[in-house]
Amino acid sequence: MVTIRDIAQATGVSATTVSNVIHGRNKRVSAETIQSINDAIKELVAFLQNRNMDGLFFTGIFKDKFFDSVAG
């Protein structure tokens, strides 16, 4: 799970600024900062999705030798 603090740390802004951008209260935030926050959100979410997919990918590749010998 990606938190507001994770995004703030990745972008170098405060958690309050990230929260304001997420909730559309960004009148005092520069367009560059908004873009940076949005990019960080996309990257962090994609990273977590890829990590979750790694687990799915490896499931079934590694076999239990004991189970294989018992199952036939």
Backbone as XML, in Angstrom:
<?xml version="1.0"?>
<chain id="A" units="angstrom">
  <residue number="1" name="MET">
    <atom name="N" x="0.843" y="-1.168" z="0.000"/>
    <atom name="CA" x="0.000" y="0.000" z="0.000"/>
    <atom name="C" x="0.893" y="1.238" z="0.000"/>
  </residue>
  <residue number="2" name="VAL">
    <atom name="N" x="0.580" y="2.178" z="-0.839"/>
    <atom name="CA" x="1.327" y="3.423" z="-0.930"/>
    <atom name="C" x="0.644" y="4.452" z="-0.039"/>
  </residue>
  <residue number="3" name="THR">
    <atom name="N" x="1.425" y="5.113" z="0.797"/>
    <atom name="CA" x="0.862" y="6.123" z="1.687"/>
    <atom name="C" x="1.216" y="7.524" z="1.200"/>
  </residue>
  <residue number="4" name="ILE">
    <atom name="N" x="0.519" y="8.492" z="1.754"/>
    <atom name="CA" x="0.813" y="9.891" z="1.438"/>
    <atom name="C" x="2.246" y="10.215" z="1.840"/>
  </residue>
  <residue number="5" name="ARG">
    <atom name="N" x="2.694" y="9.659" z="2.937"/>
    <atom name="CA" x="4.079" y="9.898" z="3.370"/>
    <atom name="C" x="5.081" y="9.329" z="2.376"/>
  </residue>
  <residue number="6" name="ASP">
    <atom name="N" x="4.787" y="8.173" z="1.802"/>
    <atom name="CA" x="5.668" y="7.588" z="0.780"/>
    <atom name="C" x="5.799" y="8.529" z="-0.411"/>
  </residue>
  <residue number="7" name="ILE">
    <atom name="N" x="4.673" y="9.061" z="-0.840"/>
    <atom name="CA" x="4.660" y="9.970" z="-1.991"/>
    <atom name="C" x="5.398" y="11.254" z="-1.650"/>
  </residue>
  <residue number="8" name="ALA">
    <atom name="N" x="5.163" y="11.777" z="-0.449"/>
    <atom name="CA" x="5.835" y="13.001" z="-0.015"/>
    <atom name="C" x="7.346" y="12.806" z="0.016"/>
  </residue>
  <residue number="9" name="GLN">
    <atom name="N" x="7.783" y="11.675" z="0.534"/>
    <atom name="CA" x="9.214" y="11.394" z="0.605"/>
    <atom name="C" x="9.811" y="11.268" z="-0.797"/>
  </residue>
  <residue number="10" name="ALA">
    <atom name="N" x="9.092" y="10.641" z="-1.694"/>
    <atom name="CA" x="9.590" y="10.447" z="-3.063"/>
    <atom name="C" x="9.683" y="11.759" z="-3.831"/>
  </residue>
  <residue number="11" name="THR">
    <atom name="N" x="8.820" y="12.710" z="-3.507"/>
    <atom name="CA" x="8.779" y="13.967" z="-4.252"/>
    <atom name="C" x="9.465" y="15.122" z="-3.537"/>
  </residue>
  <residue number="12" name="GLY">
    <atom name="N" x="9.760" y="14.948" z="-2.252"/>
    <atom name="CA" x="10.428" y="16.015" z="-1.514"/>
    <atom name="C" x="9.507" y="17.139" z="-1.084"/>
  </residue>
  <residue number="13" name="VAL">
    <atom name="N" x="8.223" y="16.846" z="-0.980"/>
    <atom name="CA" x="7.263" y="17.840" z="-0.493"/>
    <atom name="C" x="6.623" y="17.307" z="0.782"/>
  </residue>
  <residue number="14" name="SER">
    <atom name="N" x="5.821" y="18.143" z="1.422"/>
    <atom name="CA" x="5.184" y="17.712" z="2.666"/>
    <atom name="C" x="3.999" y="16.793" z="2.381"/>
  </residue>
  <residue number="15" name="ALA">
    <atom name="N" x="3.646" y="16.010" z="3.387"/>
    <atom name="CA" x="2.476" y="15.140" z="3.273"/>
    <atom name="C" x="1.214" y="15.971" z="3.080"/>
  </residue>
  <residue number="16" name="THR">
    <atom name="N" x="1.175" y="17.155" z="3.677"/>
    <atom name="CA" x="0.025" y="18.049" z="3.515"/>
    <atom name="C" x="-0.128" y="18.464" z="2.059"/>
  </residue>
  <residue number="17" name="THR">
    <atom name="N" x="0.975" y="18.783" z="1.408"/>
    <atom name="CA" x="0.925" y="19.167" z="-0.009"/>
    <atom name="C" x="0.417" y="18.013" z="-0.856"/>
  </residue>
  <residue number="18" name="VAL">
    <atom name="N" x="0.901" y="16.812" z="-0.597"/>
    <atom name="CA" x="0.441" y="15.634" z="-1.339"/>
    <atom name="C" x="-1.057" y="15.446" z="-1.129"/>
  </residue>
  <residue number="19" name="SER">
    <atom name="N" x="-1.504" y="15.541" z="0.102"/>
    <atom name="CA" x="-2.928" y="15.389" z="0.407"/>
    <atom name="C" x="-3.759" y="16.435" z="-0.318"/>
  </residue>
  <residue number="20" name="ASN">
    <atom name="N" x="-3.285" y="17.672" z="-0.309"/>
    <atom name="CA" x="-4.019" y="18.739" z="-0.996"/>
    <atom name="C" x="-4.132" y="18.466" z="-2.494"/>
  </residue>
  <residue number="21" name="VAL">
    <atom name="N" x="-3.064" y="17.996" z="-3.099"/>
    <atom name="CA" x="-3.093" y="17.697" z="-4.538"/>
    <atom name="C" x="-4.043" y="16.537" z="-4.818"/>
  </residue>
  <residue number="22" name="ILE">
    <atom name="N" x="-3.984" y="15.498" z="-4.014"/>
    <atom name="CA" x="-4.853" y="14.336" z="-4.215"/>
    <atom name="C" x="-6.322" y="14.729" z="-4.127"/>
  </residue>
  <residue number="23" name="HIS">
    <atom name="N" x="-6.625" y="15.634" z="-3.212"/>
    <atom name="CA" x="-8.016" y="16.035" z="-2.991"/>
    <atom name="C" x="-8.429" y="17.266" z="-3.795"/>
  </residue>
  <residue number="24" name="GLY">
    <atom name="N" x="-7.579" y="17.698" z="-4.724"/>
    <atom name="CA" x="-7.939" y="18.789" z="-5.622"/>
    <atom name="C" x="-7.812" y="20.178" z="-5.020"/>
  </residue>
  <residue number="25" name="ARG">
    <atom name="N" x="-7.197" y="20.288" z="-3.868"/>
    <atom name="CA" x="-6.989" y="21.598" z="-3.238"/>
    <atom name="C" x="-5.571" y="22.056" z="-3.570"/>
  </residue>
  <residue number="26" name="ASN">
    <atom name="N" x="-5.343" y="22.386" z="-4.823"/>
    <atom name="CA" x="-3.979" y="22.649" z="-5.271"/>
    <atom name="C" x="-3.795" y="24.030" z="-5.889"/>
  </residue>
  <residue number="27" name="LYS">
    <atom name="N" x="-4.573" y="25.001" z="-5.464"/>
    <atom name="CA" x="-4.454" y="26.343" z="-6.038"/>
    <atom name="C" x="-3.099" y="26.971" z="-5.747"/>
  </residue>
  <residue number="28" name="ARG">
    <atom name="N" x="-2.506" y="26.630" z="-4.611"/>
    <atom name="CA" x="-1.222" y="27.236" z="-4.240"/>
    <atom name="C" x="-0.037" y="26.319" z="-4.544"/>
  </residue>
  <residue number="29" name="VAL">
    <atom name="N" x="-0.266" y="25.284" z="-5.316"/>
    <atom name="CA" x="0.797" y="24.331" z="-5.652"/>
    <atom name="C" x="1.151" y="24.504" z="-7.122"/>
  </residue>
  <residue number="30" name="SER">
    <atom name="N" x="2.449" y="24.543" z="-7.405"/>
    <atom name="CA" x="2.878" y="24.745" z="-8.793"/>
    <atom name="C" x="2.511" y="23.546" z="-9.664"/>
  </residue>
  <residue number="31" name="ALA">
    <atom name="N" x="2.374" y="23.813" z="-10.950"/>
    <atom name="CA" x="2.047" y="22.754" z="-11.911"/>
    <atom name="C" x="3.146" y="21.691" z="-11.924"/>
  </residue>
  <residue number="32" name="GLU">
    <atom name="N" x="4.380" y="22.124" z="-11.744"/>
    <atom name="CA" x="5.512" y="21.188" z="-11.726"/>
    <atom name="C" x="5.413" y="20.232" z="-10.534"/>
  </residue>
  <residue number="33" name="THR">
    <atom name="N" x="5.045" y="20.762" z="-9.379"/>
    <atom name="CA" x="4.905" y="19.928" z="-8.180"/>
    <atom name="C" x="3.740" y="18.962" z="-8.331"/>
  </residue>
  <residue number="34" name="ILE">
    <atom name="N" x="2.641" y="19.443" z="-8.888"/>
    <atom name="CA" x="1.480" y="18.572" z="-9.117"/>
    <atom name="C" x="1.871" y="17.420" z="-10.035"/>
  </residue>
  <residue number="35" name="GLN">
    <atom name="N" x="2.591" y="17.734" z="-11.100"/>
    <atom name="CA" x="3.025" y="16.699" z="-12.039"/>
    <atom name="C" x="3.971" y="15.716" z="-11.358"/>
  </residue>
  <residue number="36" name="SER">
    <atom name="N" x="4.871" y="16.228" z="-10.539"/>
    <atom name="CA" x="5.813" y="15.376" z="-9.816"/>
    <atom name="C" x="5.079" y="14.414" z="-8.884"/>
  </residue>
  <residue number="37" name="ILE">
    <atom name="N" x="4.073" y="14.917" z="-8.188"/>
    <atom name="CA" x="3.283" y="14.080" z="-7.279"/>
    <atom name="C" x="2.520" y="13.020" z="-8.066"/>
  </residue>
  <residue number="38" name="ASN">
    <atom name="N" x="1.889" y="13.422" z="-9.153"/>
    <atom name="CA" x="1.137" y="12.463" z="-9.974"/>
    <atom name="C" x="2.054" y="11.388" z="-10.556"/>
  </residue>
  <residue number="39" name="ASP">
    <atom name="N" x="3.239" y="11.791" z="-10.986"/>
    <atom name="CA" x="4.208" y="10.821" z="-11.519"/>
    <atom name="C" x="4.650" y="9.838" z="-10.435"/>
  </residue>
  <residue number="40" name="ALA">
    <atom name="N" x="4.910" y="10.363" z="-9.236"/>
    <atom name="CA" x="5.336" y="9.500" z="-8.128"/>
    <atom name="C" x="4.247" y="8.503" z="-7.767"/>
  </residue>
  <residue number="41" name="ILE">
    <atom name="N" x="3.004" y="8.953" z="-7.774"/>
    <atom name="CA" x="1.890" y="8.048" z="-7.478"/>
    <atom name="C" x="1.862" y="6.911" z="-8.490"/>
  </residue>
  <residue number="42" name="LYS">
    <atom name="N" x="1.957" y="7.251" z="-9.759"/>
    <atom name="CA" x="1.929" y="6.229" z="-10.809"/>
    <atom name="C" x="3.094" y="5.249" z="-10.661"/>
  </residue>
  <residue number="43" name="GLU">
    <atom name="N" x="4.284" y="5.774" z="-10.400"/>
    <atom name="CA" x="5.467" y="4.914" z="-10.282"/>
    <atom name="C" x="5.379" y="3.994" z="-9.073"/>
  </residue>
  <residue number="44" name="LEU">
    <atom name="N" x="4.968" y="4.546" z="-7.931"/>
    <atom name="CA" x="4.899" y="3.732" z="-6.715"/>
    <atom name="C" x="3.818" y="2.663" z="-6.817"/>
  </residue>
  <residue number="45" name="VAL">
    <atom name="N" x="2.694" y="3.009" z="-7.393"/>
    <atom name="CA" x="1.618" y="2.026" z="-7.557"/>
    <atom name="C" x="2.051" y="0.942" z="-8.539"/>
  </residue>
  <residue number="46" name="ALA">
    <atom name="N" x="2.692" y="1.339" z="-9.636"/>
    <atom name="CA" x="3.170" y="0.358" z="-10.620"/>
    <atom name="C" x="4.216" y="-0.560" z="-9.994"/>
  </residue>
  <residue number="47" name="PHE">
    <atom name="N" x="5.094" y="-0.003" z="-9.165"/>
    <atom name="CA" x="6.109" y="-0.810" z="-8.494"/>
    <atom name="C" x="5.457" y="-1.861" z="-7.608"/>
  </residue>
  <residue number="48" name="LEU">
    <atom name="N" x="4.452" y="-1.463" z="-6.839"/>
    <atom name="CA" x="3.773" y="-2.415" z="-5.963"/>
    <atom name="C" x="3.027" y="-3.471" z="-6.761"/>
  </residue>
  <residue number="49" name="GLN">
    <atom name="N" x="2.414" y="-3.067" z="-7.866"/>
    <atom name="CA" x="1.713" y="-4.039" z="-8.701"/>
    <atom name="C" x="2.696" y="-5.052" z="-9.265"/>
  </residue>
  <residue number="50" name="ASN">
    <atom name="N" x="3.858" y="-4.588" z="-9.682"/>
    <atom name="CA" x="4.873" y="-5.498" z="-10.217"/>
    <atom name="C" x="5.375" y="-6.450" z="-9.143"/>
  </residue>
  <residue number="51" name="ARG">
    <atom name="N" x="5.542" y="-5.956" z="-7.920"/>
    <atom name="CA" x="5.974" y="-6.828" z="-6.822"/>
    <atom name="C" x="4.927" y="-7.891" z="-6.549"/>
  </residue>
  <residue number="52" name="ASN">
    <atom name="N" x="3.665" y="-7.511" z="-6.596"/>
    <atom name="CA" x="2.597" y="-8.481" z="-6.370"/>
    <atom name="C" x="2.544" y="-9.500" z="-7.500"/>
  </residue>
  <residue number="53" name="MET">
    <atom name="N" x="2.793" y="-9.072" z="-8.719"/>
    <atom name="CA" x="2.779" y="-9.979" z="-9.861"/>
    <atom name="C" x="3.946" y="-10.958" z="-9.796"/>
  </residue>
  <residue number="54" name="ASP">
    <atom name="N" x="5.076" y="-10.539" z="-9.217"/>
    <atom name="CA" x="6.213" y="-11.449" z="-9.079"/>
    <atom name="C" x="5.809" y="-12.689" z="-8.304"/>
  </residue>
  <residue number="55" name="GLY">
    <atom name="N" x="5.050" y="-12.501" z="-7.241"/>
    <atom name="CA" x="4.594" y="-13.632" z="-6.444"/>
    <atom name="C" x="3.695" y="-14.553" z="-7.238"/>
  </residue>
  <residue number="56" name="LEU">
    <atom name="N" x="2.851" y="-13.981" z="-8.061"/>
    <atom name="CA" x="1.961" y="-14.795" z="-8.883"/>
    <atom name="C" x="2.742" y="-15.540" z="-9.954"/>
  </residue>
  <residue number="57" name="PHE">
    <atom name="N" x="3.757" y="-14.890" z="-10.495"/>
    <atom name="CA" x="4.557" y="-15.487" z="-11.553"/>
    <atom name="C" x="5.301" y="-16.720" z="-11.054"/>
  </residue>
  <residue number="58" name="PHE">
    <atom name="N" x="5.874" y="-16.629" z="-9.864"/>
    <atom name="CA" x="6.674" y="-17.733" z="-9.354"/>
    <atom name="C" x="5.839" y="-18.856" z="-8.767"/>
  </residue>
  <residue number="59" name="THR">
    <atom name="N" x="4.581" y="-18.626" z="-8.509"/>
    <atom name="CA" x="3.734" y="-19.684" z="-7.978"/>
    <atom name="C" x="3.608" y="-20.776" z="-9.031"/>
  </residue>
  <residue number="60" name="GLY">
    <atom name="N" x="3.929" y="-21.965" z="-8.670"/>
    <atom name="CA" x="3.811" y="-23.073" z="-9.603"/>
    <atom name="C" x="5.101" y="-23.419" z="-10.314"/>
  </residue>
  <residue number="61" name="ILE">
    <atom name="N" x="6.050" y="-22.529" z="-10.332"/>
    <atom name="CA" x="7.318" y="-22.828" z="-10.987"/>
    <atom name="C" x="8.174" y="-23.710" z="-10.088"/>
  </residue>
  <residue number="62" name="PHE">
    <atom name="N" x="8.224" y="-23.350" z="-8.810"/>
    <atom name="CA" x="8.988" y="-24.144" z="-7.853"/>
    <atom name="C" x="8.097" y="-25.262" z="-7.348"/>
  </residue>
  <residue number="63" name="LYS">
    <atom name="N" x="8.574" y="-26.460" z="-7.471"/>
    <atom name="CA" x="7.767" y="-27.599" z="-7.053"/>
    <atom name="C" x="8.343" y="-28.211" z="-5.793"/>
  </residue>
  <residue number="64" name="ASP">
    <atom name="N" x="7.485" y="-28.795" z="-5.039"/>
    <atom name="CA" x="7.867" y="-29.496" z="-3.818"/>
    <atom name="C" x="8.249" y="-30.923" z="-4.209"/>
  </residue>
  <residue number="65" name="LYS">
    <atom name="N" x="9.518" y="-31.273" z="-4.055"/>
    <atom name="CA" x="9.991" y="-32.598" z="-4.468"/>
    <atom name="C" x="9.288" y="-33.710" z="-3.700"/>
  </residue>
  <residue number="66" name="PHE">
    <atom name="N" x="9.029" y="-33.482" z="-2.421"/>
    <atom name="CA" x="8.338" y="-34.491" z="-1.625"/>
    <atom name="C" x="6.938" y="-34.727" z="-2.166"/>
  </residue>
  <residue number="67" name="PHE">
    <atom name="N" x="6.200" y="-33.661" z="-2.435"/>
    <atom name="CA" x="4.836" y="-33.798" z="-2.934"/>
    <atom name="C" x="4.824" y="-34.492" z="-4.289"/>
  </residue>
  <residue number="68" name="ASP">
    <atom name="N" x="5.774" y="-34.139" z="-5.147"/>
    <atom name="CA" x="5.845" y="-34.779" z="-6.461"/>
    <atom name="C" x="6.078" y="-36.284" z="-6.344"/>
  </residue>
  <residue number="69" name="SER">
    <atom name="N" x="6.919" y="-36.710" z="-5.394"/>
    <atom name="CA" x="7.192" y="-38.142" z="-5.245"/>
    <atom name="C" x="5.987" y="-38.881" z="-4.669"/>
  </residue>
  <residue number="70" name="VAL">
    <atom name="N" x="5.219" y="-38.229" z="-3.801"/>
    <atom name="CA" x="4.036" y="-38.854" z="-3.212"/>
    <atom name="C" x="2.895" y="-38.891" z="-4.221"/>
  </residue>
  <residue number="71" name="ALA">
    <atom name="N" x="2.748" y="-37.806" z="-4.976"/>
    <atom name="CA" x="1.637" y="-37.691" z="-5.914"/>
    <atom name="C" x="1.835" y="-38.580" z="-7.134"/>
  </residue>
  <residue number="72" name="GLY">
    <atom name="N" x="3.030" y="-38.966" z="-7.392"/>
    <atom name="CA" x="3.210" y="-39.876" z="-8.499"/>
    <atom name="C" x="4.055" y="-39.311" z="-9.548"/>
  </residue>
</chain>
